[in-house]
């Protein structure tokens, strides 16, 4: 499989992670041990949308156009890193804690435990590393 195809597949998976995270955390009681600020969820979604739109522009537009230029590419990579960082902060709701007053982890209909969140957000970090490498080496 060629490297540009891997980048396209990871782009599609990153879009799925951004949208499904928004859907999963939009309810009153999201799964996890702790509640997180809605601002982190909104930042994850907003930065993810900006990153996705700009990244698709970088992938599709010619290099000599504004959308395919270096400024848009740098902003897209920065937005991907912000999205990944917010995703890791979202994972903090699953951190183990000890003590008498620690709440039990709550579940939802998506999965039992943090497995889906771990897969999605750690995978997002790996994907952003690939995007950064692809952009810096002009592989796409």
C-alpha positions as CSV (number, residue, x, y, z in Angstrom):
1,X,0.0,0.0,0.0
2,X,1.4,3.4,-0.9
3,X,2.0,6.1,1.6
4,X,-0.6,8.6,0.1
5,X,-3.3,5.9,0.4
6,X,-2.4,5.4,4.1
7,X,-2.7,9.2,4.6
8,X,-6.1,9.2,3.0
9,X,-7.3,6.3,5.1
10,X,-6.0,7.9,8.3
11,X,-7.8,11.2,7.2
12,X,-11.1,9.3,7.0
13,X,-10.5,7.6,10.3
14,X,-9.6,11.0,11.9
15,X,-12.9,12.4,10.6
16,X,-14.8,9.5,12.2
17,X,-13.0,10.0,15.5
18,X,-13.9,13.7,15.6
19,X,-17.5,13.2,14.8
20,X,-18.1,10.1,17.0
21,X,-16.4,11.8,20.0
22,X,-18.8,14.7,19.6
23,X,-21.8,12.4,19.4
24,X,-20.6,10.3,22.4
25,X,-20.0,13.3,24.6
26,X,-23.1,15.3,23.6
27,X,-25.3,13.5,26.1
28,X,-25.9,14.5,29.7
29,X,-23.9,11.6,31.2
30,X,-20.9,10.6,29.2
31,X,-19.1,7.4,30.1
32,X,-16.1,7.6,32.4
33,X,-15.1,8.0,36.0
34,X,-15.0,11.8,35.9
35,X,-16.8,14.5,34.0
36,X,-14.9,16.8,31.7
37,X,-15.5,20.3,30.7
38,X,-17.7,20.8,27.6
39,X,-15.2,23.3,26.4
40,X,-12.7,20.5,25.8
41,X,-15.2,18.6,23.8
42,X,-16.1,21.7,21.8
43,X,-12.4,22.5,21.2
44,X,-11.8,18.9,20.0
45,X,-14.7,19.2,17.6
46,X,-14.0,22.7,16.4
47,X,-10.3,22.1,15.9
48,X,-11.0,18.7,14.3
49,X,-13.4,20.3,11.8
50,X,-10.9,23.1,10.9
51,X,-8.1,20.5,10.6
52,X,-10.2,18.2,8.4
53,X,-11.3,21.0,6.0
54,X,-7.8,22.5,5.7
55,X,-6.1,19.1,5.5
56,X,-8.4,18.0,2.7
57,X,-7.6,21.3,0.9
58,X,-3.9,20.5,1.3
59,X,-4.3,17.0,-0.1
60,X,-6.5,18.0,-3.0
61,X,-5.5,21.5,-4.1
62,X,-2.4,22.2,-6.3
63,X,0.7,23.3,-4.5
64,X,0.8,26.7,-6.2
65,X,-2.8,27.6,-4.9
66,X,-3.5,29.3,-1.6
67,X,-5.3,26.2,-0.3
68,X,-2.4,23.9,-1.2
69,X,0.2,26.4,0.1
70,X,2.4,26.2,3.1
71,X,0.4,28.5,5.4
72,X,-2.7,26.4,5.1
73,X,-0.7,23.2,5.6
74,X,1.0,24.5,8.7
75,X,-2.4,25.6,10.2
76,X,-3.9,22.3,9.3
77,X,-1.1,20.4,11.1
78,X,-1.4,22.7,14.1
79,X,-5.2,22.1,14.2
80,X,-4.6,18.3,14.1
81,X,-2.2,18.6,17.0
82,X,-4.8,20.7,19.0
83,X,-7.4,18.0,18.2
84,X,-5.1,15.2,19.4
85,X,-4.2,17.1,22.6
86,X,-7.9,17.7,23.4
87,X,-8.5,14.0,22.7
88,X,-5.9,13.0,25.2
89,X,-7.5,15.4,27.7
90,X,-10.8,13.7,27.0
91,X,-9.2,10.4,27.9
92,X,-8.5,11.8,31.4
93,X,-12.1,11.0,32.4
94,X,-11.0,7.3,32.5
95,X,-8.0,7.8,34.8
96,X,-8.0,5.4,37.7
97,X,-8.4,7.0,41.2
98,X,-8.3,5.7,44.7
99,X,-10.1,6.9,47.7
100,X,-13.3,6.7,49.6
101,X,-15.2,9.3,47.6
102,X,-14.1,8.4,44.1
103,X,-17.1,7.8,41.9
104,X,-17.6,4.5,40.1
105,X,-16.9,4.5,36.3
106,X,-20.1,4.9,34.4
107,X,-20.7,3.2,31.1
108,X,-22.8,3.9,28.1
109,X,-24.2,2.1,25.1
110,X,-21.0,2.4,23.1
111,X,-18.7,0.2,24.9
112,X,-17.8,-1.2,28.3
113,X,-14.8,0.8,29.6
114,X,-12.3,3.0,28.0
115,X,-11.3,0.7,25.1
116,X,-13.0,2.6,22.3
117,X,-11.7,6.0,23.6
118,X,-8.2,4.6,23.9
119,X,-8.2,3.2,20.5
120,X,-9.6,6.3,18.9
121,X,-7.5,8.9,20.6
122,X,-4.2,7.1,20.8
123,X,-4.8,6.2,17.1
124,X,-5.4,9.9,16.5
125,X,-2.0,10.8,17.9
126,X,-0.4,8.2,15.7
127,X,-2.3,9.6,12.7
128,X,-1.3,13.1,13.4
129,X,2.4,12.0,13.6
130,X,1.9,10.4,10.2
131,X,0.2,13.6,8.8
132,X,3.1,15.7,10.2
133,X,5.7,13.4,8.6
134,X,3.8,13.3,5.3
135,X,3.6,17.1,5.2
136,X,7.2,17.7,6.2
137,X,8.5,15.3,3.6
138,X,6.1,16.4,0.9
139,X,4.9,12.8,0.5
140,X,1.4,13.9,-0.2
